[in-house]
Amino acid sequence: MNSADSRTPFHRSARILLLLVLLAAGALLTACNRGEPMAWRLTNVTGHMPDLDFKLTDDQGKTVTGKDFRGKAVLLFFGYTHCPDVCPLTLAQLHVAMQRLGPLADDARILFVSVDPARDTPEIMHAYVNAFDPRAVGLTGTSGDIEALAKRYRSAFTREPDKGDNNYNVSHSSAIYLFDRNGKARLLSTPANPQDDLVHDLSLLLETKS
Amino acid sequence: MMIRTLSLLAGLWLAGGTHATEADHIHASKAWIRLLPGNLPAGGFVVLENHGDQPASLRAASSSIYADVMLHKSSTTGGMGRMEMVDNLTIPANGKAELSPGGYHLMLMKASKPVNVGDTVKLSLQFSDGSTLNTDFIARPANTIDGAESPSGHEMDHSRH
C-alpha cells in the first residue's frame, strides 16, 4: 500500500463514514447520560396497548381486578395447566429472571391467566403457580371474562374440541406483557428474547417508582 | 479346538451384529421429567445418540407408572404456543436427536402413584423396528430450566431388550 491510496474516493468516503459513526456514538452516549430515552431491549409497546384492567378469580378464590396490582410491576401471560411443556418452561424462565433480580423482584408479580377455565380451578392454579414462584398468581374466570382480557391485549387462543376424555390441547399466544407500577402496558417479551433482556428491562421497570 | 470355538463365537457375534436392532445403537442420556403438581401431565426429556450407520426412529414410549405416554412437539411459531402429537422422531445415523423443553417431549399422563422430586422413573423407549430401550428418567421440580444441568447428576443404568 502507498500513500496515494488514501486519496482515492473510497478512502475519503470511508473517513466521512467513520466521522458520522463517531458523531452518532457521541449522541447516543449523551442520551444515556441524561437517562432519556429508556434503553429498553424488549419490544416497547408504551402507548400502544391499554392499561392493566380485568376482573377475575385468583388462585385463593378471591375476586381480583387490575387495580389490585397497582404499585407492582406485572408480567402477564396466557396459558393453561395441562400444557406440559411451553407453559412450564415460560414460568420456569420467569422464575429464574425473578431470582436474578433478588429482593427487587418482590415488587413484581407474574400473572398466569388460564385460557382453559373449565379444567383450571383456583385450587389447581394455586398448586401450579406456587410450584414455580411464590410471586406468581394464577387467574381464572368465566370464558367470557378471559376472552375479553385476551382480546384487550390482542392475544389469541384456540381450544381443540374435547373428544370426551377431558384431554385436549389449547394453542395460545406465547407473548409476555410487562406493565409498570401504574398499570401502563410498557413492553412485550417472547420466548425468543434472551433472558438477559427480560432481566434488564424488568429491573428498569422496578427501579422506577410510581 | 480352542481357535475353532473362538472363530465360531466370533462368527456368531458378527452374524448377530448384522441383526442389531435400532435400540442397540442408541445411547440415551440427560433423561429427566418435569414434575407438575397434582395429576397434571409431566414432560419427559432425553438426548438420544445413534451410533449406528442406519437412521433410527423413536415411535413411542411406555412406563409402568404413567398409563399414557405420548410423543409431542411444542412450537412457538408466529407468536403462538402449540402442541401437536407426532408419530415418530428420527435419530439420524451417527447423529443425535434431543427431546428438550420447547421442542420434542414425552407427555406423561395418568400416574398410578405419586412421583416425587428425585425419584427415578423407568421408561421403555420404543423404536420403529419394535426394539426397546429402558431408560431411567430423574424427576425434577416444576421450575427446572434444564434438568440435564442439575448438580445432582445420577449415573444412569440402561438395559436393552
Contacts between the chains, C-beta under 8 A, distances in Angstrom:
chain1	res1	chain2	res2	distance
A	79	B	81	7.5
A	81	B	36	7.3
A	81	B	40	5.4
A	82	B	40	6.2
A	82	B	41	6.2
A	83	B	81	7.4
A	83	B	83	6.8
A	84	B	34	7.4
A	84	B	36	7.1
A	84	B	40	7.5
A	84	B	41	4.4
A	84	B	42	6.3
A	84	B	43	4.3
A	84	B	72	7.5
A	84	B	83	7.8
A	84	B	105	6.9
A	84	B	107	5.0
A	84	B	108	7.7
A	85	B	43	4.9
A	85	B	72	7.1
A	85	B	74	4.4
A	85	B	83	6.6
A	85	B	101	6.1
A	85	B	102	6.6
A	85	B	105	5.0
A	85	B	107	7.7
A	86	B	74	4.8
A	86	B	76	6.4
A	86	B	81	4.2
A	86	B	83	7.1
A	86	B	102	6.3
A	87	B	81	7.4
A	88	B	34	5.6
A	88	B	36	6.5
A	88	B	43	6.8
A	88	B	101	7.6
A	88	B	142	5.9
A	88	B	143	7.9
A	89	B	101	4.3
A	89	B	102	5.4
A	89	B	145	7.7
A	91	B	142	7.6
A	91	B	143	6.8
A	92	B	101	7.9
A	92	B	142	7.1
A	92	B	143	4.5
A	92	B	144	6.2
A	92	B	145	5.2
A	93	B	145	6.5
A	95	B	143	4.6
A	96	B	143	7.7
A	96	B	145	5.9
A	124	B	37	7.8
A	124	B	38	6.3
A	124	B	40	7.6
A	127	B	37	3.8
A	127	B	38	5.7
A	128	B	36	6.8
A	128	B	37	5.7
A	128	B	38	8.0
A	128	B	40	7.0
A	128	B	142	7.9
A	130	B	37	8.0
A	131	B	36	6.6
A	131	B	37	5.1
A	131	B	141	7.2
A	131	B	142	3.8
A	131	B	143	6.7
A	132	B	142	5.7
A	132	B	143	4.5
A	133	B	143	6.9
A	156	B	80	6.8
A	167	B	109	7.6
A	169	B	82	7.7
A	169	B	83	4.9
A	169	B	84	7.9
A	171	B	80	5.4
A	171	B	81	6.6
A	171	B	82	4.5
A	171	B	83	7.6
A	172	B	80	6.8
A	172	B	81	5.5
A	173	B	79	5.7
A	173	B	80	6.0
A	173	B	81	7.2
A	174	B	76	4.5
A	174	B	79	6.0
A	174	B	80	6.5
A	174	B	81	4.1
A	175	B	79	5.9
A	190	B	76	7.5
A	190	B	79	6.4
A	191	B	76	5.2
A	191	B	81	8.0
A	191	B	102	6.8
A	192	B	76	7.5
